[in-house]
Amino acid sequence: MRGAVMSFNSYSSLHIFAQIAGSLSFKEAAGALHLTQSALSHRIRKLEQELGFPLFVRQTRKIALTAEGERFLAHACNIIN
């Protein structure tokens, strides 16, 4: 992330990422966050572009964290907790 001060969108994106990583489901995370799956997918793709690496391996009906995603999850949890 750029700079020492995080914007609300950055903080929100970290929260969304942590929720998806915790459930390994865009559908479950969308329900828990009261957002659409499409909105979550868009936010995660934008976060991945900003970071320069993929956070998830996406398969037809399954997702998993990448190695970078696992490392970033610890960082994200420290920020949001």
N, C-alpha and C positions, 0 to 999 in steps of 0.2 A: 504494500500500500504506500502511496506517496504521502510524504509529510507526516508530522506528528499528530495532527488533528484529523480525525476521521469524520467524514460527512455522515449524515443520517442514512443516506443510501448505502454507504459502505458498511455501516453497522448493521443495517437491515439485511444486507446481502450475506453478511457473516452469520447472522441468526438463521436465515433461510438455509444456508449451506449446512449449518450444524443440525438443523431439524431434518433435512433430507439425509444427511450422513447417519444420523441416529436411527432412522427407520429404514434406510436404503429403499425408499419408495417416494417418488414424486407425488403419487396419489395420496398416501397417508399424510405426508407433510403439507400438501395443499389443504386437506381437510382440517388439520390441526391449526394451520395459520390463517384459515378462512380466505385463501387465495386460489386462483385457478392454477391448474398444472402448467398451462401455457405461460402464465406470469412467472412461475418459479423457474421454468426452463429458460426463459429469457434472461432472468436475473443471474442464473448460474452461468449461462454462456457468456454474459457480459463480464462476470467476475473472472471466469477462466481466461478471457481475452486480456483483461487487465493484469492478471498474474503471469500470463504467458505459458501456462501449462494446464492440461485437463485435470479436473478434480475427480471425475467419475468415468468409469468404463460403462458405456451404455450398450445393452443388448436388448433384444426384442421386448421381453417382459421383466427384465432384471437389470439392476445397476450395482456397481461395486466401486469402492474408492480406489483410485490409483495410489501408487506409493507416495506421490506428491500430495495427493488428497489426504492421505492418512497423516502425513507430517503437518499439513496445513490445518487439519482439524484441531490438533493440539493447540496451535497458535490461535486459531479462531475462538476456541473455548476459553482460553486465557483472557482474551479481549472482552468477550461478551459476559463473562462471569465475574 
